[in-house]
Amino acid sequence: ASEYVVYAVEHIYAQTGRRLTVITHSQGGMEGRWAMRWWSGARAATDDLIDLASPNHGIYAADLCADSGNCWPAVWQMAQGSHFLHALNSVSETPGQVSDTQIYSQTDELVEPSTTAPLTGTASTTNVAIQSICPGRPVHHAGLLADAVVWALVLDAMTHPGPADPARISPLVCVQTTMPGPTPLDVLTGNVLLYSRAAEAFAQHPGVRQEPQLAPYAAPYG
């Protein structure tokens, strides 16, 4: 899946000559990071990588699935201690000159522990918990896709050099629920569709007995 990301980034950059902003969610954050980790062309073509609710260091749910001995391939890769994560986080968690913004929620029911999301990086890396801006704000995993605070942080990263800066976010955003455009019904419908499609996909595809082998280029780091 990450190699599709690489192709898309490099193709769009070749067509436009402008470095891209890549916005990801959940497992997509790991796919975007995998693209940056192994492809110098993708790094050179990317200005900002903005990850929402990315399980960068493994999550409890994936651990339980892997411990069962029969788990889906991508979930194996999200288990703490997986070869995939070891390779992904090897050498540098934020390689190159890409500005990395990690946005996560401390009430995310899937990315647990929430401390899995932050990355070790440089001045070009920002890790932002939604609750650090709006204490006590409940935002679940799919809810990040329409949340007003997330929207403000993403726009901040896209419109300033470097990653998002929470200090630039007005506290007035805390009284807003969703980003401009979607209605509460839109959000509810989208959430139901997302979770139902995920359940359907898991039901239609059997698990495997072990984590998939890493690609040859990553295997020495796994």
Secondary structure, 3 states (H helix, E strand, C coil): CHHHHHHHHHHHHHHHCCCEEEEEECHHHHHHHHHHHHCHHHHHHEEEEEEECCCCCCCHHHHHHHHCCCECHHHHHCCCCCHHHHHHCCCCCCCCCCEEEEEECCCCCCCCCHHHCCCCCCCCEEEEEHHHHCCCCCCCCHHHHCEHHHHHHHHHHHHCCCCCCHHHCCHHHHHCCECCCCCHHHHHHHHHHHHHHHHHHHHHCCCECCCCCCCCCCHHHC
